[in-house]
Amino acid sequence: MGIVSFAQTRCPSIAAIREWKQKSCQQFLGALSGATVCAALFCTPASADPFREGMRAFAAHNYVKAAQIFTDLAPRGNAAAQTYLGYMYEYGKGVPQDFVVAAAWYHCASQQGVPQALYQLGLMYDNAQGVPQDYVMAYALLNLAVAGAGDKQRGPWSRVRDAVASKLSLVERSNAQQMSFAGVPEGPCVPIVTGVKMLPFPVIVP
């Protein structure tokens, strides 16, 4: 399901971890399979071909090339490219692993209502990866993700959302649901400018 924050009774083997990572990547690609259609809503005709080229490079595991293409498209408001970049920074594919930058790109895409970005960002709030741990915000984002999920994602994502909900009090859950109705907080969305991180939400400073 793409979440590792819950307690496990046994430590997984190396083979199991590799299988989980491969499955996570496949699930991410599956969830974004409709992005080529949705991308038309966010891209001009001139930028559509580069996006498809980036998707092909990602699918072929040429992550460096994919990152270069998506890095060019994401600042222009291409929500699908922003989601891909978030995933690549989260897992260190083609770019150095950086949870802060990953969360920032997910936030950008979440502002445009991309379910996969909402889901991934919700997990990051649950796990305190790149953002302060906030179960209320995690539930609110996961709740929005489930609302826009496809048939294959809705069941697994609902179970993850409900698992996060179990960490909340009744009042906290009510507040989180109100936050879901309000939508993702608006704010500037320029997470990377010549290597400088500019984030629209508080971050953990070591």
C-alpha positions as CSV (number, residue, x, y, z in Angstrom):
1,M,0.0,0.0,0.0
2,G,3.0,2.3,0.0
3,I,3.1,3.0,3.7
4,V,5.7,1.8,6.2
5,S,4.7,3.7,9.4
6,F,2.7,1.0,11.1
7,A,4.3,-1.5,13.5
8,Q,5.3,-4.9,12.1
9,T,5.9,-8.0,14.1
10,R,8.9,-9.1,12.1
11,C,11.7,-7.3,10.4
12,P,11.3,-7.8,6.6
13,S,14.0,-9.5,4.6
14,I,16.1,-7.8,1.9
15,A,14.1,-9.7,-0.8
16,A,10.8,-8.5,0.7
17,I,12.0,-4.9,0.8
18,R,13.1,-5.1,-2.9
19,E,9.7,-6.7,-3.8
20,W,7.9,-3.9,-1.9
21,K,9.9,-1.2,-3.7
22,Q,9.2,-2.8,-7.1
23,K,5.5,-3.1,-6.2
24,S,5.4,0.5,-5.0
25,C,6.8,1.7,-8.3
26,Q,4.4,-0.3,-10.3
27,Q,1.5,1.0,-8.2
28,F,2.7,4.5,-8.7
29,L,2.8,4.0,-12.5
30,G,-0.6,2.4,-12.4
31,A,-2.1,5.3,-10.5
32,L,-0.6,7.7,-12.9
33,S,-1.6,5.8,-16.0
34,G,-4.4,8.2,-16.6
35,A,-2.1,11.2,-16.2
36,T,-1.3,11.3,-19.9
37,V,-4.9,12.1,-20.4
38,C,-5.2,14.5,-17.5
39,A,-1.9,16.2,-18.5
40,A,-3.7,17.7,-21.4
41,L,-5.6,19.8,-18.9
42,F,-2.3,21.2,-17.5
43,C,0.0,21.3,-20.6
44,T,0.0,23.4,-23.7
45,P,0.3,21.4,-27.0
46,A,3.9,22.4,-27.2
47,S,4.7,20.8,-23.8
48,A,2.7,17.6,-24.3
49,D,5.3,15.8,-26.3
50,P,8.1,16.4,-23.8
51,F,5.9,15.1,-21.0
52,R,5.3,11.9,-22.9
53,E,9.0,11.6,-23.5
54,G,9.6,12.0,-19.8
55,M,7.1,9.2,-19.1
56,R,8.8,6.9,-21.6
57,A,12.2,7.6,-20.0
58,F,10.7,6.9,-16.5
59,A,9.1,3.7,-17.7
60,A,12.5,2.6,-19.2
61,H,14.2,3.4,-15.9
62,N,16.2,6.3,-17.4
63,Y,15.5,8.3,-14.4
64,V,18.1,11.0,-15.0
65,K,16.6,11.9,-18.3
66,A,13.1,11.8,-16.9
67,A,14.1,14.1,-14.0
68,Q,15.6,16.6,-16.5
69,I,12.4,16.7,-18.5
70,F,10.0,16.9,-15.5
71,T,12.1,19.5,-13.9
72,D,11.6,21.7,-16.9
73,L,7.8,21.1,-17.0
74,A,7.0,21.1,-13.3
75,P,7.6,24.8,-12.7
76,R,5.3,25.7,-15.5
77,G,2.4,24.1,-13.6
78,N,2.3,20.6,-15.1
79,A,0.7,18.8,-12.2
80,A,1.6,15.3,-13.5
81,A,5.3,16.3,-13.9
82,Q,5.2,17.7,-10.4
83,T,3.8,14.4,-9.1
84,Y,6.5,12.4,-10.9
85,L,9.2,14.7,-9.5
86,G,7.8,14.3,-6.0
87,Y,8.1,10.5,-6.3
88,M,11.6,10.7,-7.8
89,Y,12.9,12.9,-5.0
90,E,11.1,10.8,-2.4
91,Y,12.9,7.6,-3.6
92,G,16.0,9.1,-5.0
93,K,15.4,8.0,-8.6
94,G,17.5,10.2,-11.0
95,V,17.9,12.9,-8.4
96,P,19.3,12.9,-4.8
97,Q,16.8,11.7,-2.3
98,D,15.3,14.7,-0.6
99,F,12.0,14.4,1.4
100,V,11.6,18.2,1.7
101,V,11.7,18.7,-2.0
102,A,9.5,15.7,-2.6
103,A,6.9,17.0,-0.2
104,A,7.0,20.4,-1.9
105,W,6.4,19.0,-5.4
106,Y,3.6,16.8,-4.0
107,H,2.1,19.9,-2.5
108,C,2.2,21.7,-5.8
109,A,0.4,18.9,-7.6
110,S,-2.0,18.5,-4.7
111,Q,-3.1,22.1,-5.1
112,Q,-4.3,21.0,-8.6
113,G,-6.2,18.0,-7.1
114,V,-4.0,15.1,-8.3
115,P,-5.1,12.1,-6.2
116,Q,-1.7,10.4,-6.3
117,A,0.1,13.5,-5.1
118,L,-2.5,14.0,-2.3
119,Y,-2.0,10.4,-1.2
120,Q,1.8,10.6,-1.2
121,L,1.8,13.9,0.6
122,G,-0.6,12.5,3.2
123,L,1.9,9.6,3.8
124,M,4.7,12.1,4.3
125,Y,2.7,13.9,7.0
126,D,2.0,10.6,8.6
127,N,5.7,9.6,8.6
128,A,7.2,13.1,9.2
129,Q,9.2,12.9,6.0
130,G,10.1,16.3,4.7
131,V,7.2,17.9,6.8
132,P,6.3,18.0,10.5
133,Q,4.4,14.9,11.6
134,D,0.7,15.9,11.6
135,Y,-1.9,13.1,11.7
136,V,-4.7,15.6,11.2
137,M,-3.2,17.0,8.0
138,A,-2.3,13.4,6.9
139,Y,-5.9,12.3,7.3
140,A,-7.3,15.4,5.5
141,L,-5.0,14.8,2.5
142,L,-5.7,11.0,2.4
143,N,-9.4,11.7,2.6
144,L,-9.1,14.0,-0.5
145,A,-7.0,11.4,-2.3
146,V,-9.6,8.6,-1.6
147,A,-12.4,10.9,-2.9
148,G,-10.6,11.2,-6.3
149,A,-9.1,7.7,-6.4
150,G,-9.7,5.2,-9.2
151,D,-11.3,1.8,-8.6
152,K,-8.0,0.0,-8.0
153,Q,-6.7,2.6,-5.5
154,R,-9.9,3.4,-3.6
155,G,-9.9,0.3,-1.4
156,P,-6.2,0.3,-0.4
157,W,-6.1,4.0,0.1
158,S,-9.3,3.9,2.2
159,R,-7.6,1.4,4.5
160,V,-4.6,3.6,4.9
161,R,-6.8,6.7,5.6
162,D,-8.7,4.8,8.2
163,A,-5.5,3.6,9.8
164,V,-4.4,7.2,10.2
165,A,-7.9,8.1,11.5
166,S,-7.4,5.6,14.3
167,K,-4.6,7.8,15.7
168,L,-7.0,10.8,16.0
169,S,-9.5,11.8,18.7
170,L,-13.1,12.4,17.6
171,V,-12.5,16.2,17.6
172,E,-9.3,15.8,15.6
173,R,-11.1,13.6,13.0
174,S,-13.9,16.1,12.7
175,N,-11.4,18.9,12.2
176,A,-9.5,16.9,9.6
177,Q,-12.7,16.2,7.7
178,Q,-13.5,19.9,7.7
179,M,-10.0,20.5,6.3
180,S,-10.8,18.1,3.5
181,F,-13.8,20.1,2.5
182,A,-11.7,23.3,2.5
183,G,-9.2,21.7,0.2
184,V,-5.4,22.0,0.1
185,P,-4.2,25.2,1.6
186,E,-3.2,27.7,-1.1
187,G,0.2,29.2,-1.2
188,P,3.2,29.9,-3.5
189,C,4.3,26.8,-5.4
190,V,7.9,27.3,-6.3
191,P,9.7,24.5,-4.4
192,I,13.0,24.8,-6.3
193,V,14.6,27.9,-7.8
194,T,18.1,27.3,-8.9
195,G,18.5,24.9,-6.1
196,V,17.0,27.1,-3.4
197,K,14.1,25.5,-1.6
198,M,11.1,27.8,-1.1
199,L,8.3,26.0,0.7
200,P,4.7,27.1,1.3
201,F,4.5,25.2,4.6
202,P,6.6,24.8,7.8
203,V,9.5,22.4,7.6
204,I,11.6,20.7,10.2
205,V,14.9,22.5,10.7
206,P,17.7,20.3,12.2
